[in-house]
Amino acid sequence: MTDVNKEQVFNQVKDALEELFEIDAADIVPEAHLYQDLDLDSIDAVDLVVHLQNVTGKKIKPAEFSTVRTVDDVVNAVTELLKEA
């Protein structure tokens, strides 16, 4: 099992949010809520999942992301996914 660094995962998620949705880096903090604070919608969430699949090379099941609400939730979900290697 590889050691998954949550900070690296956070940076990847942050980069994705900046790149895909032009969100200000200062707004992307672990406790930021994807829908209320960052103004994403369900289509954006799907785009984010697809992007993260490409970055990680892992298949992300929609059910695994159904409970994701904050940036930190995304980081935790991706970190868990990477640990399953």
C-alpha positions as CSV (number, residue, x, y, z in Angstrom):
1,M,0.0,0.0,0.0
2,T,1.4,3.4,-0.9
3,D,1.3,6.2,1.6
4,V,-1.3,8.6,0.5
5,N,-0.6,12.2,1.4
6,K,-3.8,14.1,2.1
7,E,-2.0,17.4,1.4
8,Q,-1.1,16.2,-2.1
9,V,-4.7,15.1,-2.7
10,F,-6.0,18.4,-1.4
11,N,-3.7,20.2,-3.8
12,Q,-5.0,18.1,-6.7
13,V,-8.6,18.8,-5.8
14,K,-7.8,22.5,-5.4
15,D,-6.1,22.6,-8.8
16,A,-9.1,20.8,-10.3
17,L,-11.6,23.3,-8.8
18,E,-9.5,26.2,-10.0
19,E,-8.9,24.9,-13.4
20,L,-12.4,23.4,-14.2
21,F,-14.6,26.0,-12.5
22,E,-12.4,29.1,-12.1
23,I,-12.9,29.2,-8.4
24,D,-10.6,31.6,-6.5
25,A,-7.9,29.6,-4.7
26,A,-8.5,31.5,-1.5
27,D,-12.1,30.1,-1.4
28,I,-10.9,26.5,-1.6
29,V,-10.4,25.5,2.0
30,P,-11.2,22.0,3.5
31,E,-14.4,23.2,5.2
32,A,-15.8,24.9,2.0
33,H,-19.1,23.5,1.0
34,L,-19.1,22.5,-2.7
35,Y,-22.6,23.6,-3.4
36,Q,-23.2,26.6,-1.1
37,D,-19.7,28.1,-0.8
38,L,-18.2,27.2,-4.1
39,D,-21.4,27.4,-6.1
40,L,-21.1,24.0,-7.8
41,D,-24.1,22.0,-9.1
42,S,-24.6,18.3,-9.7
43,I,-23.2,18.5,-13.2
44,D,-20.0,20.2,-11.9
45,A,-19.7,17.5,-9.3
46,V,-19.8,14.9,-12.1
47,D,-17.1,16.8,-14.0
48,L,-15.0,16.9,-10.9
49,V,-15.3,13.1,-10.4
50,V,-14.4,12.5,-14.0
51,H,-11.4,14.8,-13.7
52,L,-10.3,13.0,-10.5
53,Q,-10.7,9.6,-12.2
54,N,-8.3,10.8,-14.9
55,V,-5.8,12.2,-12.4
56,T,-5.8,9.1,-10.1
57,G,-6.4,6.4,-12.7
58,K,-9.1,5.0,-10.3
59,K,-12.8,4.3,-11.0
60,I,-14.9,6.4,-8.7
61,K,-18.4,5.0,-8.0
62,P,-21.1,7.6,-7.9
63,A,-22.3,6.1,-4.5
64,E,-18.9,6.9,-3.0
65,F,-19.4,10.6,-3.9
66,S,-23.1,10.8,-2.9
67,T,-22.2,11.9,0.6
68,V,-19.5,14.4,-0.4
69,R,-20.4,17.9,0.7
70,T,-17.2,19.7,1.4
71,V,-13.7,20.0,-0.1
72,D,-12.4,17.9,2.8
73,D,-15.0,15.2,2.0
74,V,-13.6,15.0,-1.6
75,V,-10.1,14.8,-0.3
76,N,-11.1,12.0,2.1
77,A,-12.9,10.1,-0.6
78,V,-10.0,10.3,-3.0
79,T,-7.5,9.4,-0.3
80,E,-9.5,6.3,0.6
81,L,-9.8,5.3,-3.0
82,L,-6.0,5.6,-3.5
83,K,-5.4,3.4,-0.4
84,E,-7.4,0.6,-1.9
85,A,-4.7,0.1,-4.5
